[in-house]
Amino acid sequence: MRDFFHRRGAFRPRLADDQQPDQAIPEDLWTKCPRCHELQYTKELERNARVCPKCSYHFRLSARARVGLLADPDSFVEWDPEVRPEDPLRFVDGSGSYLDKLARTEAKSGETEALLTGRAAIEGRPLALAVCDFDFMGASMGSVFGEKLVRTAERCAELGLPLLTVSASGGARMHEGLFSLMQMAKTVAALARLGRARVPHFSLLVDPCYGGVTASYATVADVILAEPGALIGFAGPRVIEQITKQKLPEGFQTAEFLLEHGMVDLIVERGALRAGLATLLAHYAPAVEQQVPLNGHLHEPALVAVVESGAAGG
Amino acid sequence: MDTSTSRRSSPWSRAGLPVADTAGADVLLGVIDVDAAPPRRSAWDRVKLARHPERPHAIDYLRELTIDFVELHGDRAFGDDRALVGGLARFDGRTVMVLGHQKGETTKENLARNFGMARPEGYRKAQRLLRHAEKFGFPVLTFIDTPGADPGIGSEERGQATAIAEGLLAMADLAVPSVAVVIGEGGSGGALAVGVADRIVMLENAVYAVVSPEGCATILWKDAARAPEAAETMRITAEELAAFGIVDEVVPERVPAHEQPRETILATGRVLARHLRELVEAYPAADPEAVPRLRDARYRKFRRIGAWREARADDGVPLDDAGVG
């Protein structure tokens, strides 16, 4: 916690103008809070971990900003950045091909996929992180997302490293069809193995988290945390309204709604996350030390893959 | 199971066109005249066939293929979901646990069964029955036929996402062999929740997709009327999914299932019985070593599903054509 407000150097905030058109002011000097509409000096907002000082609205964070916020300085080592998406369906939609979409997203976001994974430490305690980047195609889960998460879970099982996933996603990636759906099974299967190795999985749900991500690995966790006000659910609110023709209740699908309905363990303010996670990690440390290592990293060949090199991180 | 072998034995070519693979067809049906195979139907035609109101549903399969069916109701927490039925039945000489989405035959029944869209209590009932199957060593047979999981307010309140996720976990971790068959609509997570099986079989005119063609067209084409195009693009047909190695075997439909329901059901039954027999022999309930082997084989099966490449450190590698299948 002490370090927390002084680690602004690690933030690389990006206001994705296609996601938040009303919030970006030219040159990003000022940022308008979507909840209280107050204008905030962007640097001030960053100093406050992108939480509105007036109304506590938690702005969305890129994956790297999230890692910067959570991990001890210089502790993060990225895993598997060389795993890159393919286009198994030769998918072309109304706005062009999937490959073009990937190239455009990569150029704009600087990321190569929607999930950032690696090892890190929180207050000196080692763990693995798997963090969604909502700016990358709504952090939709496709083959690379699934593969990176599974490799991470396998290393965790092998090394006795607790896993923290941070999920914000629109769900499965349509452009990879059933391959994407099957990542739900694949990631959960890896977590089943992790569970058998008695290594804990902590899941942090942040705004917005929907569909195939909420309905798979993100809710198969030993402890489920959520950020205040985050929207979390299976079906999106517009779909529900369209199908049921009902007006949605106040606060529907917020983290607070999920807590009330027994779906999450805790709601944690962003500023208290590091300390909270450190406390959790301490609780599980003795159990993790007695963990039975599994022959973790299977490195199965992909059903459809072009392997340029077998290099693996970690 | 060696999936490469099972893909080789698939009677469908890589391009997704039926091939006169007589050996494979013999195993599949025994009686099918492969030369008389009809021309390939479009993905959209199959969506319509998969949703055909007279297409045989899970209970029709149970009626034809099993005896002594005892339906087991309720999740012991909230309610009984009639969109997802389950229970014990005798199939091919042994007791199995069956689970299946069930659509209605009439409007009234469809309302009672929520058009085959299961709610959290349905998925929790499924988990309860899976644990029950493990306890007594009953193999599991699941019938997939749903537009998707129920997207209602109550389902969200009762944790639809969690119920599906825990269903996936229960199936991924199951200590007994399992076979799933997509008989009609394989609608996204709601289908997969009972689909994480050791063998995945699919009928020729069934479809299996990450999102409905209408949903995909609305989001990516901004026009629901483009659903036929979306259906084609998403590769949702049985032979395409078999070519991808996701589906293990396709049950041919010489004519659409609703035109010859009994023949289709019996042909499906033969395929299911063969897979189940293979699994029960390979992983006998009496063998304590069998459970870890079974879980490991299942893990490897799903572990391999994906399409990615591994770039060199210097990157700049153009996206190559992937070798499919």
Interface residues (C-beta under 8 A of the other chain):
Chain A: E82 V83 R84 P85 E86 D87 P88 L89 F91 V92 D93 G94 S95 L99 S143 V144 G146 E147 V150 A172 R173 M174 H175 E176 G177 L178 F179 S180 L181 M182 Q183 M184 A185 K186 V188 A189 A190 L191 A192 R193 G211 G212 T214 A215 S216 Y217 A218 T219 V220 I232 G233 F234 A235 V239 I240 I243 T244 Q246 L248 P249 F252 Q253 H261 G262 M263 L298 E300 P301 A302 L303 V304 A305 V306 V307 E308 S309 G310 A311
Chain B: A149 P151 G152 I153 S155 E156 E157 R158 G159 Q160 A161 T162 I164 A165 E166 L168 L169 M171 A172 D173 S188 G189 L192 G195 V196 Y208 A209 V210 V211 C216 I219 L220 W221 K222 D223 R226 A230 T233 M234 R235 I236 L241 F244 G245 I246 R295 R298 Y299 R300 F302 R303 R304 I305 G306 A307 W308 R309 E310 A311 R312 A313 D315 V317 L319 D320 D321 A322 G323 V324 G325
